[in-house]
Amino acid sequence: MTSPLTVSIPSLRTAAGELFAISTAADFPRIPPGVLAIGTDPASVHFNRLSPAMLGTLNARLLAIQKDLFQLSNDMAAAARAYQEADAAGR
């Protein structure tokens, strides 16, 4: 027999709040533009040719992660409210 599932509503709220704070932080990681190698060797030249596209892709991915964290924080907060309402209604 399995145990019934229990949820710590305060912990869920806390986690949602932490994710919200991370996702809305002004210092959410971004890679600054213009990261270039200073050498003239083939590796530096190759890196400098690829760098703008790589940085753009990485920054776009970081932005998507930030949006996903924001949505997850909202979903977790909504779940905490739903659990609280269900508990209050005796369900």
N, C-alpha and C positions, 0 to 999 in steps of 0.2 A: 504494500500500500504506500502511496506517495503522500508526502506532507502537502498541505495546502500552500499555495504561493502567498507570500506576504511581501508587502512593499513598505519601506520606510518613507513615508511622505516627506518628513523633514529632510531626509538625505536626498531625495529626488529633487526637492525644491532647491537645496543647496547646490547640487550638481548643475541644475538648470541655471542658477544664478552665476555660478563660476564660468560655465560655457558662454553665457551671455556677455559677461565681462571680458572674456578673452576675445570673443567675436566682434566686439564693438570697440576694442582698445585702439587708440590712435597709433600705437606703436606696433600694430600687427605686422609681422615680418614682410618686408619687401626687399627685393634685390635692387640696389640703385643702378640706374642706367650708366653706361659708360665704363663698365669694368673691362679694361683692356690690358693685354700684356704689353710690356714696354720693349721687349726684345724684337729683333729683326730675324731671328732664326725661323725655320719653317714651322715649328710648333706654335710659336707666338703669332705668326702670320695666320696660320690656320685657325687658332683660337679667336683672333680678332675678327676673322671673317664670319665665324659661327656665333660669336658671343651675342650680338643683338637678337638673333632669333631664339637662342637658348634662353636668354634672360626674359624675353617677352613671353615665352612659353611657361617658364617657371613662375613669373609674376601672375600670369593668367590663372595658373593652377592654384597659387596661394590665394588669390581672390575667390576662386571657387570654393576652396576649403573654408575660408572665412564665412562665406554665405551659407555653406552647409552647417557649420558650427552654430551660426545664428538660428537657422531653421530648427536644428536639433534642440537648442536651448528652449525655443518656443514650444516645440512638441513635448518636451519633458515637463515644462511648466503646465501645459494643458493637461497632461496625464496626471500630474500631482493634484490639480484642481478636480479632475474627474474622480480620482481615488478618494479625495477628501469628501466630495459630495456623496459618493456611494457609501462611505463610512457613516456620514451624518444621516443618511436615509436608512441605514441598517442593512444594506445589501452586501 
